[in-house]
């Protein structure tokens, strides 16, 4: 992808990380219209977190995936200070979400690359 697409992906990922952190440390919690309950919300959030990098800044995944997982672990460790419960299952859901986001992002990037190559012929 282009350097500008990579910068946008990094900025979007940083913004999503801030939103995830704010929601996760909000003492009142956060109700969403997304199905799947709490674990489903973690899966969706962490898939969304890593998806832009998987799509447009693939070389960032070697540090971004561990950093995103570490973010989830730190949030879970700190949540009791914010009046929230710490749950190991949330960390598992975060990891599954990261896996899903990487798979979807890389698959879409590959599809777009093939489509662009087909047009160039």
Rosetta silent file (secondary structure, phi, psi, omega in degrees, C-alpha in Angstrom):
SEQUENCE: XXXXXXXXXXXXXXXXXXXXXXXXXXXXXXXXXXXXXXXXXXXXXXXXXXXXXXXXXXXXXXXXXXXXXXXXXXXXXXXXXXXXXXXXXXXXXXXXXXXXXXXXXXXXXXXXXXXXXXXXX
SCORE:     score description
SCORE:     0.000 S_00000001
   1 L     0.000  165.280 -177.828    0.000    0.000    0.000 S_00000001
   2 L   -73.028  156.782  177.933    1.010    3.603   -0.377 S_00000001
   3 H   -57.815  -36.175  179.555    2.822    5.482    2.389 S_00000001
   4 H   -68.118  -38.046  177.106   -0.219    7.694    2.927 S_00000001
   5 H   -64.290  -37.249  178.096   -2.452    4.636    3.331 S_00000001
   6 H   -65.968  -41.723  178.369    0.003    3.276    5.898 S_00000001
   7 H   -64.993  -40.832  177.622   -0.040    6.554    7.839 S_00000001
   8 H   -63.650  -41.939  179.188   -3.840    6.619    7.793 S_00000001
   9 H   -62.226  -42.642  178.080   -3.924    3.008    9.005 S_00000001
  10 H   -63.909  -44.206  179.598   -1.561    3.835   11.880 S_00000001
  11 H   -64.525  -42.722  179.247   -3.585    6.910   12.855 S_00000001
  12 H   -64.321  -40.711  177.968   -6.872    5.003   12.690 S_00000001
  13 H   -63.794  -42.053  177.812   -5.434    2.190   14.791 S_00000001
  14 H   -62.513  -42.120  178.486   -4.200    4.684   17.394 S_00000001
  15 H   -62.806  -44.635  178.850   -7.634    6.317   17.510 S_00000001
  16 H   -63.078  -37.991  177.973   -9.356    2.952   17.938 S_00000001
  17 H   -62.311  -40.457  178.215   -6.902    2.068   20.731 S_00000001
  18 H   -65.044  -43.545  179.669   -7.831    5.282   22.561 S_00000001
  19 H   -63.913  -45.552  178.397  -11.542    4.552   22.178 S_00000001
  20 H   -58.522  -45.348 -179.345  -11.128    0.954   23.383 S_00000001
  21 H   -63.027  -45.435 -179.433   -9.148    2.146   26.401 S_00000001
  22 H   -62.539  -44.700 -179.862  -11.677    4.840   27.294 S_00000001
  23 H   -66.729  -42.040 -176.451  -14.636    2.480   27.006 S_00000001
  24 H   -67.985  -27.367 -178.262  -12.869   -0.310   28.872 S_00000001
  25 L  -102.525    7.150  175.673  -11.954    1.911   31.802 S_00000001
  26 L   -75.041  119.587 -177.116  -15.330    3.664   32.045 S_00000001
  27 L   -58.332  -28.695 -177.932  -16.782    2.670   35.437 S_00000001
  28 L   -82.290   -8.650 -175.568  -20.316    2.622   34.040 S_00000001
  29 L    78.072 -167.593 -177.129  -19.438    0.263   31.219 S_00000001
  30 L  -155.374  117.168  176.978  -20.750    0.766   27.739 S_00000001
  31 L   -89.082  135.492  178.432  -23.823   -0.751   26.100 S_00000001
  32 L  -126.722  159.654  177.592  -23.643   -1.269   22.364 S_00000001
  33 L   -80.637   -0.658 -178.041  -26.132   -2.479   19.791 S_00000001
  34 L   -73.901  139.447  178.381  -23.680   -5.176   18.637 S_00000001
  35 L   -75.446  166.912  172.324  -24.706   -8.763   19.307 S_00000001
  36 L   107.029   -1.407  178.820  -22.563  -11.271   21.165 S_00000001
  37 H    66.244 -167.005 -175.132  -22.457   -9.895   24.664 S_00000001
  38 H   -57.084  -46.571 -177.362  -19.285   -8.755   26.378 S_00000001
  39 H   -67.285  -37.267  175.681  -16.952  -11.278   24.712 S_00000001
  40 H   -62.786  -37.925  177.506  -18.392  -10.491   21.304 S_00000001
  41 H   -64.517  -41.093  177.271  -17.734   -6.799   21.925 S_00000001
  42 H   -62.394  -45.795 -179.771  -14.104   -7.573   22.766 S_00000001
  43 H   -58.496  -48.094 -178.747  -13.745   -9.680   19.613 S_00000001
  44 H   -64.574  -44.321 -177.315  -15.226   -6.954   17.394 S_00000001
  45 H   -62.617  -44.816 -176.946  -13.220   -4.150   19.035 S_00000001
  46 H   -77.380  -26.518  171.462   -9.856   -5.885   18.726 S_00000001
  47 H   -66.404  -43.225  178.051  -10.581   -7.045   15.170 S_00000001
  48 H   -65.330  -34.373 -179.560  -11.347   -3.417   14.305 S_00000001
  49 H   -61.669  -44.895 -173.035   -8.183   -2.315   16.113 S_00000001
  50 H   -94.231  -18.487 -176.485   -5.790   -4.400   14.000 S_00000001
  51 H   -53.489  -48.556 -178.141   -7.722   -4.510   10.702 S_00000001
  52 H   -59.000  -38.097  179.362   -6.410   -1.186    9.290 S_00000001
  53 H   -70.537  -39.286  178.160   -2.804   -2.260    9.811 S_00000001
  54 H   -63.945  -33.065 -178.982   -3.391   -5.695    8.321 S_00000001
  55 H   -77.126  -46.523 -167.822   -4.961   -4.022    5.316 S_00000001
  56 H  -119.911  -11.362 -177.538   -2.563   -1.152    4.672 S_00000001
  57 L  -140.461   58.077 -173.717    0.554   -1.495    6.847 S_00000001
  58 H   -52.951  -35.486 -178.379    1.320   -5.205    6.926 S_00000001
  59 H   -66.525  -17.359  178.792    4.911   -4.665    8.042 S_00000001
  60 H   -78.986  -14.202 -174.180    3.581   -3.117   11.269 S_00000001
  61 H   -63.764  -29.553 -177.291    1.892   -6.341   12.360 S_00000001
  62 H   -62.997  -28.401  175.880    5.080   -7.801   13.877 S_00000001
  63 H  -106.796  -28.253 -174.777    4.972   -5.191   16.634 S_00000001
  64 H   -72.070  -38.316  179.736    1.315   -4.096   16.506 S_00000001
  65 H   -64.282  -50.902  176.963   -0.244   -7.480   17.296 S_00000001
  66 H   -61.568  -36.990  178.991    1.825   -8.020   20.459 S_00000001
  67 H   -65.181  -40.751  179.234    1.279   -4.369   21.443 S_00000001
  68 H   -66.801  -40.171  177.410   -2.482   -4.685   20.968 S_00000001
  69 H   -65.651  -41.090  176.936   -2.573   -7.877   23.009 S_00000001
  70 H   -62.721  -38.462  175.903   -0.493   -6.193   25.714 S_00000001
  71 H   -57.800  -46.083  179.256   -2.938   -3.275   25.698 S_00000001
  72 H   -62.017  -40.549  179.059   -5.777   -5.694   26.357 S_00000001
  73 H   -65.448  -46.815 -179.918   -3.889   -7.377   29.202 S_00000001
  74 H   -61.814  -43.055  177.825   -2.995   -4.057   30.833 S_00000001
  75 H   -58.413  -45.801  179.967   -6.582   -2.848   30.545 S_00000001
  76 H   -62.571  -37.834  179.767   -7.824   -6.038   32.221 S_00000001
  77 H   -68.402  -32.813 -176.399   -5.280   -5.646   35.025 S_00000001
  78 H   -88.329  -21.623 -174.316   -6.263   -2.008   35.620 S_00000001
  79 H   -51.664  -39.325  178.748  -10.042   -2.388   35.306 S_00000001
  80 H   -58.891  -29.712  176.783  -10.648   -3.144   39.019 S_00000001
  81 H   -64.596  -30.567  179.819   -9.213    0.299   39.834 S_00000001
  82 H   -91.908    9.994  178.857  -11.976    1.753   37.629 S_00000001
  83 L    80.467   18.164  179.309  -14.656   -0.334   39.360 S_00000001
  84 L  -109.846  164.711  179.807  -14.832   -2.945   36.611 S_00000001
  85 L   -90.177  144.817  174.510  -14.252   -6.687   36.767 S_00000001
  86 L   -91.296  129.986 -179.781  -11.085   -8.374   35.532 S_00000001
  87 L  -137.309  126.187  176.981  -11.830  -11.379   33.292 S_00000001
  88 H   -62.393  -35.034  179.703   -9.391  -13.766   31.637 S_00000001
  89 H   -59.890  -29.195  176.807  -12.056  -14.529   29.022 S_00000001
  90 H   -66.352  -38.122  178.649  -11.828  -10.932   27.817 S_00000001
  91 H   -65.494  -40.092  177.270   -8.132  -11.425   27.038 S_00000001
  92 H   -62.948  -45.434  178.923   -8.973  -14.568   25.067 S_00000001
  93 H   -62.464  -38.204  176.943  -11.682  -12.696   23.146 S_00000001
  94 H   -60.917  -46.132  179.010   -9.204   -9.884   22.448 S_00000001
  95 H   -62.141  -40.867  176.911   -6.713  -12.384   21.029 S_00000001
  96 H   -65.455  -38.122  177.203   -9.379  -13.995   18.874 S_00000001
  97 H   -64.091  -42.464  177.133  -10.425  -10.566   17.646 S_00000001
  98 H   -60.796  -43.029  178.592   -6.846   -9.719   16.730 S_00000001
  99 H   -60.980  -46.520  179.317   -6.569  -12.991   14.826 S_00000001
 100 H   -62.098  -44.648 -179.916   -9.817  -12.305   12.981 S_00000001
 101 H   -62.042  -40.222  177.864   -8.790   -8.731   12.158 S_00000001
 102 H   -65.246  -47.051 -178.843   -5.436   -9.855   10.776 S_00000001
 103 H   -60.293  -47.832 -178.457   -7.028  -12.592    8.654 S_00000001
 104 H   -66.158  -42.954 -179.644   -9.708  -10.280    7.239 S_00000001
 105 H   -64.106  -45.703  178.994   -7.290   -7.398    6.639 S_00000001
 106 H   -65.882  -38.559  179.104   -4.700   -9.542    4.891 S_00000001
 107 H   -64.452  -43.445  178.906   -7.369  -11.287    2.809 S_00000001
 108 H   -66.945  -40.431  177.885   -8.841   -7.974    1.672 S_00000001
 109 H   -60.579  -42.544  179.350   -5.367   -6.567    0.934 S_00000001
 110 H   -64.472  -42.412  179.429   -4.563   -9.607   -1.174 S_00000001
 111 H   -63.315  -43.492  179.467   -7.860   -9.336   -3.036 S_00000001
 112 H   -66.581  -37.438  177.895   -7.301   -5.626   -3.745 S_00000001
 113 H   -64.834  -43.773  178.595   -3.728   -6.263   -4.895 S_00000001
 114 H   -64.510  -39.582  179.778   -4.876   -8.986   -7.286 S_00000001
 115 H   -64.519  -43.533  178.913   -7.644   -6.768   -8.602 S_00000001
 116 H   -64.331  -39.146  178.567   -5.184   -3.897   -9.190 S_00000001
 117 H   -65.291  -37.257  178.284   -2.741   -6.274  -10.910 S_00000001
 118 H   -65.744  -34.533  178.140   -5.536   -7.501  -13.169 S_00000001
 119 H   -73.725  -28.580 -178.740   -6.347   -3.966  -14.220 S_00000001
 120 H   -73.376  -22.660 -178.471   -2.692   -3.223  -14.965 S_00000001
 121 L   -72.404    0.000    0.000   -2.502   -6.049  -17.531 S_00000001
